Amino acid sequence: MGGLEPLIGGLSAVFRPDCLMAAFGGVIIGIIFGAVPGLNATLAIVLFLPVTFLMSPDAALILLSALYVAGIYGGSISAVVLGIPGTAASVMTAVEGYGLARRGMPNRALQISAFASGLGGLISAIALVTMTPALARVALSFGPSEFSLLIVFSLLLVILMAPQNLFAGFGAAALGLMFAMVGYDPVAVGERLTFGIAELRGGLPLVPMLLGFFAAPQVIRLAVEALHGTNTRMDSTDSFGFWQTAKATFKWKWTVLRASTVGLGIGILPAVGVETSPILAHSLERRFSKNPDFGEGSEDGLIAAECANNATVGGSLIPLIGLGIPGSAPAAVMLGALTMHNVAPGPLIFITNGDLIYALFAGFIVVNLMMMIFGVLLARQFAITLRLPKGLIVTFVAAAAIFGSYASGTSLTYVYVLIGASAVVAVMLLADIPILPCALAFVLGRTLENQLAVSFASMSGVGELFARPASVMLIALTLAATVILLRIRLQDARSTPLAVQQKVER
């Protein structure tokens, strides 16, 4: 299940022409999607999900991982050049990188962010290769009840971590579970909620639903911005070489290690989100930094943020592959890609699809190296994408979503599902209901139902849960996380009115 030989075999697969082209194209497209405000890595992955039907499974996974890695980094381009985070993961980059740009060093900031992102990704790649097989070995002892508890734990984390109120979060998750119930009933053996539509007997199609969940919100936001006529601008940049960039980054080697460790840990936790790790890493680095410019345009602050956000990418793939539980929204879409290629993530994946997974591991390393090199050498060229008119972007994303939905099933029913899912998402946005709990509940809902059905059939009573150490551990972990996160939410709720009152008094 582990060792160096499978990874070497994976590298031989990566250097096939189709896999190399997938890595190259994914890095370029991912950086562009991340750089344009309003687009992000999740949207890039879900839009290119239908394209993977035409590819081999290993090339498809390498393409999607390249879009994921490069899309997270790409957000730093608009953050540095415009002071506008291209993605949620680039908030701290906008603080430090834009500060450096205002001091006349935008190209230096762009290139350091690319090199630091690549380093964070490579460190997480080491963890991905070493920790995932170990996690899968532990998960081999899991039964249906443990997997059910693990999914419930993940859904609870998503709901409790959402900024919206708890009722909205639970309602969104319930809606996602209802969507997952459409189709064949494994217990009652019959159809449900299909309304006589033959194409829905196997359940709501994955690609149109994911496009509705993740593409529709971006189309709506970009369309509003296009109507307001918001424009971007470009700044002149200085020149900075590759080895100078490497030297400047390795000057802060302990910052790289600390921030990458934080990002990796956050990525492994389901549903915490890639936007959390740069903030935590930046806050941690503030305690160690002696740089007087920290927080206003410092290299160590920028490196901390960028190492953390790309280390989170590798971390989020560890529970996805080892347990079948996605650690982020892009990982949830990649779970759908694995399912479409008849690959079941989880503890048996190294036995059933070991060659494919090690090709993904090797591809993840190559992708991070590509992103680092292209990001450093072509930073200024990638920044030109900020000039793209938002109206053009809206048209492209909407057309790609419609075409991708139709191509995934060659049926207009799939397009109607996309339109219906987009309408539901629009209502959720207006009502301030979180999207991620709904999407994750839909993706994991059928698995949860099947595991629960097997659990209830095999157990004589609920008391059996407490006779299994893994179940007891998961129950305790779920209760502890729930109590801690509820306390944090209560403290935030109490402090917010006080902050508002103080602001009014001033």
N, C-alpha and C positions, 0 to 999 in steps of 0.2 A: 504493500500500500504506500510505501514511501521509498526514499533513496534517490541517488543521483541519476541512475540509469533511466528511469521513466522520464525525468526532466530532459535528458539529452535526446531521448526519442521524441519528446514534444518539440524540442528545438528543430529537429529535422523536419517536422511537419510544418513549423512556422515558416521555414525558408522555402517552402513550395511557392511557386509564382502566385497562385490564387490567394494564399494566406498573406504573403507579403503585400500584395495589392490591397487586400482588405485592411491590413494594419496601416498602410500608407494613407489610403483614402479616408479611413476612419479618423486618423489623427488630424488631417487637414480639415475635414468637414466638422469634426468635433470642436476644434479651436474656433472656427468661424461661428458655429452655433453658440458657443460660450461667449464669444466677443460681442455679439450683437445683443444689446439690452432687450429683454423680453423673450429671448430664446434661451434654452438651457440644455444640459446633457440629457435629461429625461425626454425632452421633446425630440432631440436628435435620435435617440435610441428607438423611440416608439414610431417615428416616421420611417425609419429604415428597417423596422421589424419585418414588413412584407418583403423587402428585398432579399432577406435571408432565406426565403423559400427557394431561391434559385442557386443557393450556395451550399457547399458541403458544411456539415455541422461545425467542424473546427474553424473553417474560415468565417462562418457566421458569428461564432462566439468571439473570435478575435476582432471582427469588425465592431461588434457591439461594445466590447471592452475598450476598444480604441476610442469610440465615440464618448464613452463614459469618462475615461481618463482625461482626454483632451478637452471635453466639454467643461469639466470642472476647472481646468487651468484657464481656458479661454476667457472666463469671466474676469480674469485679472487685467485683460487688455483694456477694456472700457473703464475698469476701475482706476487704472493708472492714467490713461490718456484723458478721460472725461471726469473722473471722480465719481462715476456712476457704476456700482457693482453690476457686472453682466449677469451674475448669478448670485443666489443667496450666500454662497460660500465665499464670495469676494468682498464682503462688507469691510473686514479689517484691512484687506488689500487696498481698498479705496482710501482708507485713512492714511496708511503708510506710503503706498505707492504714489498716490496723487500728491502727497506732501513732498516726495522726492522730485516729482515732475514739476511742481511749482518752483522748486529750487534749481531748475534747469537740467535735471537728470532723468527725463522720462524714459529714454532708451535703456539707461542703466537699470532703472526700476523694472522695466518690461523683461529684460534679459535675466536679471536676478530672480524674478518671480518664476520664469520658465525653468531655470536650473534648480531652484529650490523645490518646485512642484515635482520635477522629475526625481529628485533625491527622495522626497517623501514617498512617492509612488514605488521606487525601487526598494526602500526599506519595508514598505507594506507587502511588496511582492515576496520578499524573504519570509515574512510571517505567513503569507498565503500558502507558500509551498510547504512550510514546516508544520504549521498549526492545523491546517484543514484536515490532513489525514489523521492526526491525533484526535481531533474533534469527531471525525467520522467513526473512529474506533470506539470512542466513548458512546456515541449514539447508537452503535450496534446493539447495545443492551436495552435500548428503549423499545417499549411496546406501544400499542395503539393509544393507551391512556397517557403515556408520557408525551407522545407527539400531539395529542389533543391539548394537553396542558401547555405545551410549548407554544402552540398557535394562539391559545387564549392569552398567554403572557405577552406575546408580541402585539396582539390587537389592543390589549389594555395599555401597553406602553405608548402605542400610537395615539390612542385617545387621550391619555393623560398628558402627553407631551404637546398636544395641539394647543395653540394659543386661544382658541375659541372655548366657549363654556362646555361643561361635561355633557349636558343634554344634547348639544349639537354633535359632539364627538360620538356618543353612543348611538344617536339617530343615524349618523352617517355610516357607522359600522353595521347597524341593523339593515340599512338599505343595501349595502354591499352584499351582505349575507342573503338578502332576498333575491338579488340579481343572480347569485350563485346557485339558488334553488331552481332556477328555470331549467327545464329539460327532464332528463330521466331521473326517477326517484329510486335510489338503490335499496330502500327499505320496503316501500309499498309496491315496488315493481310496476311502474306506470309513468305516464307523462304528467307534468304539472306546469302550470303557468306558461304553456306554449301557445295557447289560443289557436290551436289547430295549425300552426305554421310548421311545416316539415323541417325547415332549416334550423329550427330551435330545439329539436328533439335532443340534440347532443349538448344543449346548454347555449347560453349567449356566447357568440363568437368572441374570442379573446382579443384579436387585433382591433376590431372596431371599438370594443369597449375601452381598451387602453388608450386608443387615439382620442376617444371622447373624454376620458378622464384627464389626460395630460396635454393633448394638443388644443382642445377647445378653450381652456382658460387662457392660454397664450395668445390664441387668435383674437379672443375678445379684448384682452388688454392691449395688444398691439393695434387693433382696429381703433380703439378709443384714442390711443396716442397719435395714430395717423390722422384722425379727425381733428385733433388739437394742433397738428402741424409741428410737433416737436422736432428739432434739428440737432444734429451732432456736429462737433467741430474737431479739427485735427491740430495738434501742436507739433512744432519742430522738435526733432530729437537729436541727441548727441550720438557719437559713435563709441562702441564698446565691443571688444573682441571676446571670443568664446573662452579662451583661457583666462582672460582677465575676469570674466564672469565667474568661472569656476574658483579662482583664487579668492575673489570677494566673498563668495558663498561659504567656502570652507574655512574662512576666517572665523565664522560663527558655527563651528562644528557641534558644539554642545547645544546650541539653539536648535540645530537640525535634529539631533537625537531626541531632545526633550519634546519638541513639537510633533515629530513623527510618532513618538510613543503615544502622545495624547490623541492624535488623529486616529491611530490604529485602534486604540481602546474604544473610542467613541464609535468607530465604524462597526466594530463587532456587536455593539449593543443594538438590537433591533429598534428602528423607528426614531432614534435620537436625532439623526439628520446630519448631513455634511455641513450645514450652516453653523452647527454648534461647535465643532472642533476648532476652527480658526479663532473663535472668540475665547475659548478656554485656553488654547495654547498661547494666544497673545497676552491674556491676563496672567498666565503663569510666567511668561517670559519677562513681564514687567517687574516681577519680584527679583529676577536675576540680573536684569540689564542695568548697566551703568552709563548707557548712552543718553546724553542730555536731550537728544532729538526724539527719543522713544515716544511714540504716540502722535508725532507731528511730522513724520517723514524719516523713519530710521530704517536702515538695512536689516538689523536684527529683528525688528518688529515685522517687517515684510516677509522675511524668511520664515519666521514662526508661523505666520498665517498661511503661507503657501505650502510649506511642508505638511502642515496639519491637514489641509483640505484634501490633498491628493493621497495622503496616507489613509484617510478615511475610506477612499475608494476600495483599496485592497482589503481593508478591514471588513467592509460591508459584504464582500464576496465570500468571506470565510463561513459565516452561518448559512449563506445561500447554498453553497456547495455541500458543506458537511451536514447540514440539518434540513435543508429545503426551506429555510426561513429567510426571506430577504431582509437585509439591514437598512434599506433605503428605497426611495421611489424608483431610481434607475435599476436597482437590483431586482425589484418586483417585476419590472418589464423584462429583465434578463431571465427571470424565472419562467415567464411566459414563452420566451424564445427557446429555452431548454425543453419545455413541454411540447412545443410545436415540432421540435426535432426528435421527439420520442425519447428524450433523456430525462430520467426521474432523479432530481437532486436529492441527496440524503446520504445516509451512512453506507449504502450499497453502491454508490456511484463509482467508487474506485475499483470495484469488482466488475461491474457491468459496463462501464464506460471510462476505464482508467486512461486509455490512450487519448481520448478526447479531452479529458480534464487536464492532463499534463500538457497537452498542446495549448490549452487556454492559459495555464500557468506560464509556459514559455512565451506565449504571445503577449501576456501581460508585462513581462520584463522587456521584451522588444518594443512594445508600444510606449512604455515610459521612456526608454532611451530615445526613440524617435521624437517623442514630444519635447524632450529636453533639447535635442539638437535643433529641431525645426523652430522651436520657440525662441531659442537664443539667436539663431542666425537670421530668422525671418520675422522678428517681432514687429518691426516697422511696417512690413508688408501686410501682416495680418491685421494691423490697426486700420488699414484702409477700408476693411469691411464695415467700419462704423459709419461710413458714408451712405450705405444702402438705404433707400427710402423705405419707411415702415409699411407703406401701402403695398409695395412690391413683395415684402416679406410676408405680409398677411395673405396675399394671393397665392404665393408659393406654398405656404404651410397648409392652407385650406385645400388647395388642389391636391397636394401630396397625401393628405389625410383621406380624402374621398377616393383617390385612385388606389391607395394602399388598402383601404377597406374592401373595395370591390375585388382587387387582385387576390386578397387572402382567401376568398371563397367563390370568386367568379359568380356572384349573385347580388342582385340589387337589394336583397334583404339585408345584406351586411352593411350597405350604405344607409339603409333605413335605421339599422341598429346604431350606427355612428351618429346619425342626426338625433335619434332619441336620447342617446347617452349625452350628447352635447347640450341638448335642451335641459336635461336633468342637472348637468354641471352648471349651466348658466343660472338656474334657479338656486342651486346651492351657493354659488358665489354671491348672489344678491342677498341671500338669507344669512351670509357669513357662516356657512357650514363647511367644515374642513373636507377636502377632497381625498387626502391620503388614507384616512381610516376606511372610507368607502371602497377605494381601489384595492387596498390590501385585503379587506374582508372578501371582496369579490374573487381575488386571485387565490386566496387560501380557503375560501368557503367550502368548496367541494371536497378538498382534502380533509378539512375539519369534520364534515358530515360523515365521510367514509370511515375516518378513524374513530369517531364517536359510536358509529353503528357497530363496528367490530368490538369496541370496548364494552359496550352494554351487552353484547351477545356473549362475550367470553367471561365477564365478571359476574359473580354471584351477588355482589353488593358493593356499595360505595366504599365500605370499610377496607376492601382489598387495596385501594389506592395507598393507604397508610402502611401497608405491608411491604411496599416496594420503595427502596431508598431513593431512587431517581424521582419517583412521583412526589415523595415527601419533600425532597429538595426543591422541586419546581413549584410546589404549592407554597412553601416557605418563601421562595424568591419572589413569587407573584404577590403575596401578601405584603412582604417588606417593601417592594417597589411601589405598590399601590399606596401604602401608608406614607412613605417618604414623599412621593410626588403630590399626594393630596395636601400634605403639610406645606410643601413649597407653593402650591397654588393658593392656599389660604393666606400664607404670608404675603404673596404678591397682591392678592385681592385687598388685604388690609393696608398695604403700603401705598397702593395706587391712589386711593382717595386722599390720603395724607399729602402725597406729592402734589396732587391737583390743588388742594387747599392752600399749600404753601406758595404755589405759583400764583394763585389768585391774590393772596395777601401781598405778594411783592408788587 
